Amino acid sequence: MKLTVKQILKIATLLVVLSSTLSAENILLKKGGTIKGKVIEQDQYKLKIRKEDGTTIVLNKTEILKVVYKENLTAAEEDKLRKAEEDKERIKREKEEAARLKKEQEEAARLEKENAKNNATLEAEAKRKQEEEAKLAEAERKNLTRTGAMWRSAVLPGWGQWKQGRKVQAIVYPSIIAVGLFFTYDKHRMYLNAKRDYNNLENPYTTNGLVRAAFTPQSAAVSPSEAVVASQLGPFKGQRESVERHYQEMQYIGIATLLVYAWNIFDAYYFHPTGSGLSMDDTRKEKFFLSSSVDRVGYHPTALAGDRGLEHRTQLGYEFTF
């Protein structure tokens, strides 16, 4: 293929224009300033530039704002280009931030949806277990006989009431019995201590003292009447009364505790809920009740405000029908 002179001139002119254009590169830096030179090598991360004085430098692309292929770049053009690139960078950052926030919101919404789903599943499972436990408890109550409730309360006070679904009685009875047993034990301990102290007084007019007096010369002058009188006087009388008082209190508390235990057994048998398929509250013959009220104290229409007060009143009781 032959080229004419005219074509050769056009090609030469184009090469000159391209070479002059490529040789005039202005590298605008992000931190400010411009480097003039020619890009002789580049890759994904950096540029290698030969400056106008012949030296070469390597710049990271993160440091470069823009590369302008123009020989003479005025300050106004540089400011305009810099502002445009900075606006592009700002818009890019805003878009990236918006995309990040959107992604975070979508992830948070997804996690919230998953948590709500998991919570709903857990709640449904817990509700199902509660319903199953309630059904089992109801079945146990229906199958529980009076005798079964009675022997359970005999073995462990309150057990029969608990199986019957009467939680208040199941807590009250063993609590009262436990307190009664504690005070019975405490009074028994006091009784033993008082008895020991009384015996340690070495009273010569006690029964043991009279026996000893019968076989010792020192006690020959002591008559039985004098022994009785002496036993009613002095420290021996107070100590003997202490022994008797602790013994009586121990008996009273023990008997009261035993009565509560017996009533606990009777309660489990006699007040056993009856009927089947009905509410336990509807068929129960007895119940504990607790009511509170607020009343005005010293109230009168003509009384001063300072003379009026409020009083809280609470009533605890036990009622049954027969």
Residue frames as qw, qx, qy, qz and C-alpha x, y, z in Angstrom:
[[0.000, 0.890, 0.455, 0.000, 0.00, 0.00, 0.00],
 [0.450, 0.230, 0.018, 0.863, 1.48, 3.33, -1.11],
 [0.165, -0.783, -0.420, 0.428, 0.90, 6.59, 0.77],
 [0.358, 0.779, 0.182, 0.482, 0.72, 9.92, -0.87],
 [0.350, 0.248, -0.307, 0.850, 2.69, 12.89, 0.32],
 [0.383, -0.489, -0.041, -0.783, -0.45, 14.49, 1.68],
 [0.851, -0.392, -0.304, -0.174, -1.25, 11.41, 3.79],
 [0.725, 0.009, -0.389, 0.568, 2.28, 11.24, 5.12],
 [0.078, 0.384, -0.195, 0.899, 2.08, 14.89, 6.19],
 [0.626, -0.493, -0.143, -0.588, -1.20, 14.31, 8.02],
 [0.888, -0.261, -0.357, 0.124, 0.23, 11.31, 9.87],
 [0.544, 0.165, -0.330, 0.754, 3.32, 13.24, 10.85],
 [0.188, -0.476, 0.076, -0.856, 1.27, 16.19, 12.06],
 [0.784, -0.444, -0.237, -0.362, -0.92, 13.84, 14.16],
 [0.832, -0.114, -0.381, 0.387, 2.12, 12.18, 15.72],
 [0.292, 0.311, -0.265, 0.865, 3.59, 15.54, 16.64],
 [0.448, -0.504, -0.036, -0.738, 0.32, 16.65, 18.23],
 [0.879, -0.351, -0.302, -0.120, 0.02, 13.40, 20.18],
 [0.723, 0.034, -0.373, 0.580, 3.62, 13.48, 21.33],
 [0.073, 0.388, -0.206, 0.895, 3.32, 17.08, 22.48],
 [0.631, -0.483, -0.126, -0.594, 0.07, 16.28, 24.28],
 [0.909, -0.256, -0.323, 0.061, 1.36, 13.16, 26.03],
 [0.598, 0.174, -0.357, 0.696, 4.53, 14.88, 27.08],
 [0.105, -0.357, 0.221, -0.901, 2.62, 17.53, 29.01],
 [0.583, -0.455, -0.665, -0.103, 0.95, 15.81, 32.04],
 [0.152, -0.498, 0.360, -0.774, -0.09, 17.60, 35.18],
 [0.539, -0.268, -0.789, 0.118, -0.60, 15.41, 38.26],
 [0.343, -0.611, 0.087, -0.708, -2.87, 17.10, 40.82],
 [0.347, 0.030, -0.843, 0.410, -2.21, 15.87, 44.35],
 [0.438, -0.655, -0.592, -0.166, -4.94, 15.49, 46.95],
 [0.524, -0.582, -0.307, 0.541, -2.93, 17.24, 49.63],
 [0.115, 0.953, 0.023, -0.279, -2.38, 20.19, 47.30],
 [0.205, -0.635, 0.574, 0.475, 0.16, 21.07, 44.64],
 [0.830, 0.522, 0.034, -0.193, 0.86, 19.87, 41.09],
 [0.532, -0.406, 0.623, 0.406, 3.63, 17.74, 39.62],
 [0.621, 0.675, -0.159, -0.364, 4.46, 18.18, 35.91],
 [0.238, -0.440, 0.837, 0.221, 5.97, 15.31, 34.03],
 [0.646, 0.218, -0.542, -0.492, 5.24, 12.19, 32.07],
 [0.823, -0.214, 0.436, -0.294, 3.75, 8.90, 33.25],
 [0.325, 0.531, -0.748, -0.232, 6.19, 6.26, 32.11],
 [0.377, -0.022, -0.925, 0.024, 4.82, 3.30, 34.03],
 [0.501, -0.245, 0.290, -0.778, 1.74, 2.43, 36.09],
 [0.271, -0.120, -0.955, -0.028, -0.13, -0.46, 37.65],
 [0.389, -0.621, -0.641, -0.228, -3.19, -0.96, 39.79],
 [0.537, -0.704, -0.351, 0.307, -1.74, 0.86, 42.80],
 [0.360, -0.688, 0.111, 0.620, 0.93, 3.37, 41.71],
 [0.563, 0.818, 0.066, 0.098, 2.30, 5.61, 38.96],
 [0.668, -0.297, 0.183, 0.657, 5.91, 6.12, 37.96],
 [0.271, 0.945, 0.182, -0.008, 6.49, 9.67, 36.69],
 [0.634, 0.049, 0.078, 0.767, 9.44, 11.32, 35.01],
 [0.077, -0.858, -0.250, 0.442, 9.53, 14.96, 36.01],
 [0.461, 0.885, 0.010, 0.061, 10.57, 17.83, 33.75],
 [0.124, -0.846, 0.519, 0.008, 14.05, 17.92, 35.32],
 [0.572, 0.394, -0.714, -0.089, 14.58, 14.26, 34.38],
 [0.139, -0.216, 0.857, -0.446, 14.14, 12.71, 37.82],
 [0.543, -0.237, -0.696, -0.405, 11.57, 9.95, 38.43],
 [0.302, -0.192, 0.620, -0.698, 9.21, 9.50, 41.34],
 [0.304, -0.251, -0.899, -0.191, 6.63, 6.91, 42.32],
 [0.357, -0.144, 0.265, -0.884, 3.23, 8.01, 43.66],
 [0.153, 0.273, 0.933, -0.178, 0.44, 5.92, 45.12],
 [0.086, -0.438, -0.602, -0.662, -2.85, 6.42, 43.36],
 [0.362, -0.712, -0.579, 0.164, -4.42, 7.24, 46.71],
 [0.342, -0.512, -0.072, 0.784, -2.31, 10.42, 46.75],
 [0.117, 0.027, 0.496, 0.860, -3.36, 11.55, 43.26],
 [0.374, 0.469, 0.418, -0.682, -6.48, 13.62, 42.74],
 [0.702, 0.650, 0.255, -0.143, -6.39, 13.78, 38.92],
 [0.520, -0.202, 0.491, 0.669, -4.00, 13.50, 35.97],
 [0.397, 0.825, 0.181, -0.360, -4.52, 16.31, 33.43],
 [0.668, 0.120, 0.456, 0.576, -3.06, 15.95, 29.95],
 [0.229, 0.940, 0.200, 0.154, -2.45, 19.57, 29.11],
 [0.628, 0.319, -0.177, 0.688, 0.73, 21.58, 28.53],
 [0.063, 0.259, -0.259, 0.928, -0.16, 24.88, 30.14],
 [0.409, -0.588, -0.697, -0.036, -2.54, 24.58, 33.10],
 [0.038, -0.585, 0.133, -0.799, -3.49, 27.89, 34.65],
 [0.009, 0.045, -0.747, 0.663, -4.14, 28.33, 38.36],
 [0.566, 0.085, 0.152, -0.806, -7.84, 29.01, 37.71],
 [0.757, 0.159, -0.519, -0.363, -8.16, 25.83, 35.67],
 [0.395, 0.148, -0.843, 0.333, -6.32, 23.88, 38.35],
 [0.236, -0.009, 0.574, -0.784, -8.65, 25.22, 41.08],
 [0.696, 0.136, -0.101, -0.698, -11.68, 24.40, 38.98],
 [0.700, 0.178, -0.680, -0.126, -10.49, 20.89, 38.26],
 [0.199, 0.136, -0.810, 0.535, -9.51, 20.35, 41.89],
 [0.435, 0.019, 0.384, -0.814, -12.92, 21.52, 43.11],
 [0.768, 0.154, -0.315, -0.536, -14.71, 19.27, 40.60],
 [0.600, 0.167, -0.775, 0.103, -12.66, 16.24, 41.64],
 [0.006, -0.095, 0.716, -0.692, -13.15, 17.00, 45.32],
 [0.619, 0.051, 0.128, -0.773, -16.90, 17.23, 44.72],
 [0.768, 0.162, -0.549, -0.287, -16.77, 13.87, 42.95],
 [0.383, 0.157, -0.819, 0.397, -14.85, 12.37, 45.85],
 [0.274, -0.049, 0.522, -0.806, -17.30, 13.85, 48.34],
 [0.744, 0.104, -0.123, -0.649, -20.30, 12.52, 46.40],
 [0.677, 0.192, -0.709, -0.043, -18.61, 9.14, 46.12],
 [0.153, 0.120, -0.788, 0.584, -17.97, 9.03, 49.87],
 [0.487, 0.013, 0.304, -0.819, -21.56, 10.06, 50.58],
 [0.792, 0.137, -0.376, -0.461, -22.87, 7.32, 48.30],
 [0.543, 0.170, -0.794, 0.215, -20.59, 4.77, 49.93],
 [0.084, -0.084, 0.656, -0.745, -21.70, 5.93, 53.40],
 [0.653, 0.059, 0.057, -0.753, -25.35, 5.78, 52.35],
 [0.766, 0.160, -0.580, -0.228, -24.83, 2.30, 50.93],
 [0.327, 0.163, -0.813, 0.453, -23.09, 1.23, 54.15],
 [0.324, -0.026, 0.487, -0.811, -25.88, 2.62, 56.32],
 [0.751, 0.112, -0.202, -0.618, -28.49, 0.97, 54.14],
 [0.659, 0.169, -0.733, 0.019, -26.67, -2.34, 54.40],
 [0.101, 0.109, -0.754, 0.639, -26.41, -1.98, 58.17],
 [0.527, 0.025, 0.246, -0.813, -30.12, -1.14, 58.42],
 [0.790, 0.138, -0.431, -0.413, -31.02, -4.11, 56.26],
 [0.504, 0.158, -0.804, 0.274, -28.81, -6.35, 58.41],
 [0.138, -0.070, 0.612, -0.776, -30.33, -4.94, 61.61],
 [0.684, 0.065, -0.012, -0.727, -33.84, -5.47, 60.22],
 [0.736, 0.158, -0.636, -0.169, -32.94, -9.02, 59.25],
 [0.300, 0.119, -0.802, 0.502, -31.51, -9.75, 62.70],
 [0.362, -0.026, 0.406, -0.839, -34.54, -8.17, 64.36],
 [0.768, 0.092, -0.269, -0.574, -36.83, -10.28, 62.24],
 [0.639, 0.144, -0.749, 0.096, -34.86, -13.41, 63.10],
 [0.064, 0.102, -0.707, 0.696, -34.89, -12.53, 66.81],
 [0.564, 0.003, 0.168, -0.809, -38.61, -11.87, 66.71],
 [0.791, 0.117, -0.490, -0.346, -39.13, -15.19, 64.98],
 [0.483, 0.137, -0.791, 0.351, -36.93, -16.99, 67.52],
 [0.167, -0.084, 0.551, -0.813, -38.69, -15.25, 70.43],
 [0.709, 0.025, -0.084, -0.699, -42.06, -16.17, 69.02],
 [0.740, 0.120, -0.656, -0.084, -40.89, -19.77, 68.70],
 [0.273, 0.119, -0.757, 0.582, -39.56, -19.79, 72.28],
 [0.390, -0.050, 0.339, -0.855, -42.75, -18.21, 73.61],
 [0.787, 0.051, -0.315, -0.528, -44.87, -20.72, 71.74],
 [0.636, 0.119, -0.743, 0.169, -42.74, -23.56, 73.09],
 [0.046, 0.102, -0.657, 0.745, -42.92, -22.20, 76.64],
 [0.582, -0.017, 0.103, -0.807, -46.68, -21.76, 76.33],
 [0.787, 0.076, -0.533, -0.302, -47.02, -25.29, 75.02],
 [0.451, 0.101, -0.783, 0.416, -44.99, -26.65, 77.94],
 [0.214, -0.075, 0.480, -0.848, -47.07, -24.66, 80.41],
 [0.727, 0.015, -0.147, -0.671, -50.26, -25.99, 78.88],
 [0.729, 0.090, -0.678, -0.023, -48.91, -29.54, 79.03],
 [0.233, 0.098, -0.730, 0.635, -47.85, -29.09, 82.67],
 [0.435, -0.052, 0.263, -0.860, -51.24, -27.60, 83.49],
 [0.792, 0.034, -0.389, -0.469, -52.97, -30.54, 81.82],
 [0.598, 0.092, -0.756, 0.248, -50.79, -33.01, 83.72],
 [0.008, -0.090, 0.598, -0.796, -51.43, -31.19, 87.00],
 [0.613, -0.026, 0.019, -0.789, -55.16, -31.14, 86.29],
 [0.785, 0.053, -0.576, -0.222, -55.09, -34.84, 85.48],
 [0.392, 0.099, -0.763, 0.504, -53.21, -35.53, 88.73],
 [0.271, -0.074, 0.413, -0.866, -55.74, -33.51, 90.68],
 [0.744, 0.003, -0.223, -0.630, -58.63, -35.39, 89.07],
 [0.778, 0.065, -0.625, 0.006, -57.00, -38.74, 89.80],
 [0.145, 0.268, -0.675, 0.672, -56.08, -37.75, 93.36],
 [0.544, -0.514, -0.636, -0.189, -58.38, -39.33, 95.94],
 [0.442, -0.808, 0.084, -0.379, -59.16, -38.11, 99.44],
 [0.902, -0.391, 0.097, 0.154, -57.12, -40.93, 100.92],
 [0.746, 0.325, 0.028, 0.580, -54.20, -40.14, 98.63],
 [0.065, 0.766, -0.085, 0.634, -54.20, -36.50, 99.69],
 [0.668, -0.703, 0.066, -0.235, -54.54, -37.48, 103.35],
 [0.913, -0.248, 0.073, 0.317, -51.57, -39.86, 103.49],
 [0.563, 0.508, -0.016, 0.652, -49.42, -37.40, 101.58],
 [0.184, -0.789, 0.113, -0.576, -50.15, -34.69, 104.16],
 [0.839, -0.538, 0.063, -0.048, -49.46, -37.21, 106.91],
 [0.862, 0.061, 0.031, 0.503, -46.04, -38.02, 105.45],
 [0.373, 0.021, 0.025, 0.927, -45.17, -34.40, 104.66],
 [0.084, 0.703, 0.505, -0.494, -47.49, -31.64, 105.88],
 [0.227, 0.701, -0.105, -0.668, -48.82, -29.60, 102.97],
 [0.139, -0.200, 0.836, 0.492, -47.97, -32.23, 100.32],
 [0.224, 0.470, 0.853, 0.036, -51.57, -33.33, 99.90],
 [0.161, 0.831, 0.278, -0.453, -52.78, -29.71, 99.65],
 [0.040, -0.583, 0.497, 0.642, -50.09, -28.99, 97.03],
 [0.163, 0.070, 0.910, 0.374, -51.26, -31.93, 94.94],
 [0.175, 0.672, 0.703, -0.156, -54.81, -30.60, 95.25],
 [0.297, 0.561, 0.282, 0.719, -53.69, -27.26, 93.82],
 [0.372, -0.895, -0.219, -0.112, -54.20, -25.39, 97.10],
 [0.599, 0.427, -0.300, 0.608, -50.90, -23.57, 97.25],
 [0.220, -0.687, 0.246, -0.647, -51.66, -21.28, 100.20],
 [0.852, -0.437, 0.134, -0.256, -52.53, -24.14, 102.55],
 [0.935, 0.163, -0.152, 0.275, -49.58, -26.14, 101.26],
 [0.393, 0.514, -0.325, 0.690, -47.27, -23.35, 102.44],
 [0.404, -0.635, 0.185, -0.632, -49.08, -22.30, 105.63],
 [0.921, -0.349, -0.062, -0.165, -49.36, -25.72, 107.32],
 [0.864, 0.060, -0.226, 0.446, -45.70, -26.82, 107.09],
 [0.208, 0.581, -0.232, 0.751, -44.58, -23.32, 108.06],
 [0.570, -0.606, 0.127, -0.540, -46.69, -23.33, 111.25],
 [0.970, -0.226, -0.086, 0.025, -45.60, -26.88, 112.12],
 [0.698, 0.331, -0.257, 0.580, -41.93, -26.02, 111.54],
 [0.068, -0.620, 0.257, -0.738, -42.21, -22.99, 113.81],
 [0.784, -0.483, 0.043, -0.387, -44.03, -25.08, 116.45],
 [0.951, -0.025, -0.187, 0.244, -41.35, -27.78, 116.36],
 [0.446, 0.488, -0.297, 0.689, -38.63, -25.18, 116.73],
 [0.314, -0.592, 0.252, -0.699, -40.24, -23.57, 119.78],
 [0.926, -0.320, -0.073, -0.187, -41.01, -26.99, 121.29],
 [0.834, 0.162, -0.269, 0.455, -37.36, -27.92, 120.95],
 [0.182, 0.554, -0.277, 0.764, -36.30, -24.56, 122.39],
 [0.598, -0.556, 0.136, -0.561, -38.62, -24.90, 125.38],
 [0.974, -0.155, -0.159, 0.051, -37.40, -28.45, 125.95],
 [0.620, 0.344, -0.316, 0.631, -33.83, -27.17, 126.00],
 [0.162, -0.582, 0.249, -0.757, -34.80, -24.45, 128.50],
 [0.839, -0.419, -0.040, -0.346, -36.57, -27.06, 130.63],
 [0.916, 0.009, -0.257, 0.309, -33.50, -29.30, 130.75],
 [0.362, 0.454, -0.311, 0.753, -31.26, -26.36, 131.61],
 [0.429, -0.568, 0.159, -0.684, -33.59, -25.21, 134.41],
 [0.939, -0.289, -0.128, -0.138, -33.85, -28.76, 135.75],
 [0.778, 0.186, -0.322, 0.506, -30.08, -29.11, 135.75],
 [0.078, 0.523, -0.289, 0.798, -29.67, -25.79, 137.57],
 [0.683, -0.507, 0.027, -0.525, -32.29, -26.85, 140.12],
 [0.962, -0.153, -0.200, 0.106, -30.50, -30.14, 140.81],
 [0.605, 0.344, -0.308, 0.648, -27.19, -28.31, 141.14],
 [0.268, -0.719, 0.137, -0.627, -28.52, -26.20, 143.98],
 [0.429, 0.063, -0.826, 0.359, -28.01, -29.25, 146.27],
 [0.508, -0.442, 0.041, -0.738, -31.26, -28.58, 148.07],
 [0.038, 0.159, -0.931, 0.327, -31.26, -30.76, 151.21],
 [0.470, 0.200, 0.554, -0.657, -35.08, -30.68, 151.26],
 [0.604, 0.284, -0.485, -0.565, -35.69, -32.36, 147.94],
 [0.962, -0.101, -0.063, -0.244, -36.63, -36.03, 147.79],
 [0.781, 0.309, -0.408, 0.359, -32.99, -37.04, 147.40],
 [0.043, 0.543, -0.463, 0.699, -32.08, -34.74, 150.27],
 [0.722, -0.385, 0.211, -0.534, -34.66, -36.35, 152.57],
 [0.975, 0.050, -0.214, 0.021, -33.33, -39.80, 151.71],
 [0.540, 0.422, -0.458, 0.566, -29.82, -38.68, 152.51],
 [0.275, -0.555, 0.346, -0.705, -31.04, -37.07, 155.74],
 [0.898, -0.291, -0.046, -0.326, -32.48, -40.39, 156.92],
 [0.947, 0.003, -0.168, 0.275, -29.05, -41.98, 156.88],
 [0.448, 0.407, -0.283, 0.744, -26.90, -39.06, 158.07],
 [0.384, -0.493, -0.573, 0.530, -26.70, -37.65, 161.60],
 [0.110, -0.088, 0.011, 0.990, -26.67, -34.06, 160.39],
 [0.348, -0.219, -0.445, -0.796, -30.20, -34.30, 159.09],
 [0.300, -0.328, -0.872, 0.205, -31.66, -35.92, 162.18],
 [0.011, -0.401, -0.431, 0.808, -32.93, -32.58, 163.41],
 [0.280, 0.145, -0.358, -0.879, -34.86, -31.90, 160.15],
 [0.473, 0.281, 0.755, -0.357, -38.50, -32.98, 160.22],
 [0.322, 0.380, 0.734, 0.462, -40.59, -33.66, 157.13],
 [0.048, 0.899, 0.430, -0.071, -42.77, -30.62, 157.86],
 [0.247, -0.786, 0.202, 0.529, -39.70, -28.40, 158.05],
 [0.415, -0.083, 0.680, 0.599, -38.48, -29.86, 154.73],
 [0.250, 0.662, 0.654, 0.265, -41.76, -28.98, 153.03],
 [0.088, -0.948, -0.182, 0.247, -41.68, -25.45, 154.41],
 [0.368, -0.605, 0.398, 0.583, -38.05, -24.96, 153.43],
 [0.436, 0.169, 0.711, 0.525, -38.69, -26.22, 149.91],
 [0.167, 0.823, 0.520, 0.155, -41.30, -23.48, 149.45],
 [0.184, -0.957, 0.028, 0.223, -38.87, -20.72, 150.42],
 [0.439, -0.590, 0.468, 0.490, -35.57, -19.30, 149.19],
 [0.206, 0.519, -0.570, -0.602, -33.97, -19.82, 145.77],
 [0.207, 0.024, 0.971, 0.113, -35.31, -23.38, 145.49],
 [0.392, 0.590, 0.600, -0.374, -38.87, -22.20, 145.02],
 [0.323, 0.753, -0.165, -0.549, -38.02, -19.84, 142.12],
 [0.051, 0.423, -0.827, -0.366, -35.90, -22.43, 140.38],
 [0.292, 0.210, 0.929, -0.081, -38.60, -25.09, 140.79],
 [0.414, 0.696, 0.365, -0.460, -41.21, -22.74, 139.34],
 [0.223, 0.664, -0.481, -0.528, -38.92, -22.06, 136.39],
 [0.115, -0.140, 0.964, 0.195, -38.64, -25.78, 135.74],
 [0.334, 0.458, 0.787, -0.243, -42.40, -26.21, 135.94],
 [0.338, 0.743, 0.071, -0.573, -43.08, -23.17, 133.71],
 [0.163, 0.526, -0.678, -0.487, -40.74, -24.32, 130.94],
 [0.173, 0.047, 0.982, 0.057, -42.18, -27.83, 131.10],
 [0.363, 0.598, 0.603, -0.382, -45.76, -26.56, 130.82],
 [0.309, 0.734, -0.194, -0.573, -44.89, -24.21, 127.94],
 [0.006, 0.334, -0.870, -0.363, -43.14, -27.05, 126.16],
 [0.268, 0.294, 0.912, -0.101, -46.27, -29.17, 126.55],
 [0.361, 0.704, 0.334, -0.512, -48.60, -26.41, 125.34],
 [0.257, 0.662, -0.445, -0.545, -46.53, -25.65, 122.24],
 [0.079, -0.184, 0.954, 0.222, -46.04, -29.36, 121.47],
 [0.332, 0.437, 0.803, -0.233, -49.76, -30.06, 121.79],
 [0.358, 0.747, 0.085, -0.554, -50.64, -27.05, 119.62],
 [0.140, 0.532, -0.689, -0.472, -48.16, -28.22, 116.98],
 [0.178, 0.054, 0.981, 0.053, -49.61, -31.71, 117.09],
 [0.382, 0.600, 0.570, -0.411, -53.12, -30.30, 116.67],
 [0.322, 0.712, -0.256, -0.569, -52.03, -28.29, 113.62],
 [0.009, 0.314, -0.897, -0.311, -50.45, -31.44, 112.18],
 [0.272, 0.307, 0.901, -0.143, -53.68, -33.38, 112.78],
 [0.379, 0.713, 0.280, -0.519, -55.74, -30.57, 111.26],
 [0.156, 0.574, -0.584, -0.552, -53.44, -30.60, 108.24],
 [0.081, -0.004, 0.979, 0.186, -54.33, -34.28, 107.70],
 [0.269, 0.553, 0.713, -0.337, -58.05, -33.64, 108.29],
 [0.251, 0.707, -0.064, -0.658, -57.96, -30.65, 105.94],
 [0.080, 0.361, -0.776, -0.511, -56.43, -32.72, 103.13],
 [0.074, 0.222, 0.970, 0.067, -59.19, -35.31, 103.49],
 [0.159, 0.634, 0.649, -0.389, -62.30, -33.27, 104.30],
 [0.223, 0.798, 0.011, -0.559, -61.67, -30.26, 102.04],
 [0.428, -0.080, 0.733, 0.523, -60.59, -32.33, 99.07],
 [0.363, 0.351, -0.216, -0.836, -61.89, -30.65, 95.84],
 [0.553, 0.250, 0.787, -0.107, -64.71, -32.59, 94.25],
 [0.583, 0.726, 0.147, -0.334, -66.17, -32.80, 90.76],
 [0.605, -0.102, 0.551, 0.566, -64.41, -33.33, 87.44],
 [0.358, 0.497, 0.505, 0.608, -63.98, -31.06, 84.50],
 [0.136, -0.940, -0.270, -0.157, -64.99, -28.05, 86.54],
 [0.217, 0.727, -0.351, 0.549, -62.81, -25.28, 87.85],
 [0.540, -0.103, -0.680, 0.484, -61.02, -26.07, 91.06],
 [0.031, -0.072, 0.315, -0.946, -62.18, -22.74, 92.50],
 [0.570, -0.204, -0.278, -0.746, -65.81, -23.59, 91.77],
 [0.819, -0.215, -0.511, -0.149, -65.75, -26.91, 93.64],
 [0.402, 0.169, -0.629, 0.644, -63.55, -26.00, 96.58],
 [0.465, -0.685, -0.557, -0.072, -65.38, -25.92, 99.90],
 [0.491, -0.781, -0.105, 0.371, -62.92, -23.69, 101.73],
 [0.559, 0.594, 0.003, 0.578, -60.40, -20.99, 101.04],
 [0.435, -0.444, -0.209, 0.755, -58.09, -18.49, 102.66],
 [0.240, 0.855, 0.315, 0.336, -58.88, -14.87, 101.99],
 [0.464, -0.313, -0.092, 0.823, -56.80, -11.73, 102.24],
 [0.153, 0.824, 0.420, 0.347, -58.43, -8.32, 101.85],
 [0.391, -0.187, -0.167, 0.886, -57.11, -4.80, 102.27],
 [0.031, 0.853, 0.462, 0.240, -58.91, -1.51, 102.66],
 [0.315, 0.141, -0.170, 0.923, -58.08, 2.13, 103.24],
 [0.257, -0.782, -0.568, -0.030, -60.24, 4.02, 105.75],
 [0.085, 0.677, -0.119, 0.721, -60.24, 7.60, 106.90],
 [0.529, -0.356, -0.601, 0.482, -59.34, 8.15, 110.53],
 [0.171, -0.507, -0.316, 0.784, -60.91, 11.07, 112.39],
 [0.082, 0.235, 0.519, 0.818, -62.86, 12.16, 109.33],
 [0.085, 0.676, 0.604, -0.413, -65.62, 14.68, 109.76],
 [0.388, 0.727, 0.385, 0.416, -67.01, 17.15, 107.22],
 [0.111, -0.976, -0.001, -0.190, -66.07, 20.07, 109.50],
 [0.782, -0.476, 0.143, 0.376, -62.68, 18.70, 110.55],
 [0.054, 0.859, -0.382, -0.337, -59.49, 20.45, 109.55],
 [0.785, 0.493, -0.368, -0.079, -57.36, 18.93, 106.83],
 [0.176, 0.552, -0.745, 0.330, -54.57, 18.24, 109.31],
 [0.541, -0.216, 0.633, -0.510, -56.93, 16.20, 111.51],
 [0.903, 0.270, 0.030, -0.332, -57.73, 13.76, 108.74],
 [0.166, -0.539, 0.810, 0.162, -55.69, 10.66, 108.05],
 [0.807, 0.217, -0.415, -0.359, -55.71, 7.35, 106.21],
 [0.513, -0.408, 0.728, -0.202, -55.38, 3.94, 107.79],
 [0.549, 0.274, -0.715, -0.335, -54.62, 0.73, 105.93],
 [0.683, -0.216, 0.554, -0.425, -56.42, -2.34, 107.20],
 [0.447, 0.300, -0.797, -0.274, -55.67, -5.90, 106.14],
 [0.777, -0.182, 0.378, -0.468, -57.80, -8.93, 107.01],
 [0.319, 0.318, -0.881, -0.148, -56.59, -12.51, 106.78],
 [0.672, -0.103, 0.472, -0.562, -59.04, -15.31, 107.35],
 [0.057, 0.095, -0.969, -0.220, -60.18, -18.81, 106.53],
 [0.617, 0.131, 0.240, -0.738, -63.70, -19.69, 105.54],
 [0.059, 0.034, -0.957, -0.281, -65.50, -22.84, 104.53],
 [0.641, -0.038, -0.050, -0.765, -69.01, -23.95, 103.77],
 [0.006, 0.039, -0.997, 0.071, -70.76, -27.15, 104.78]]
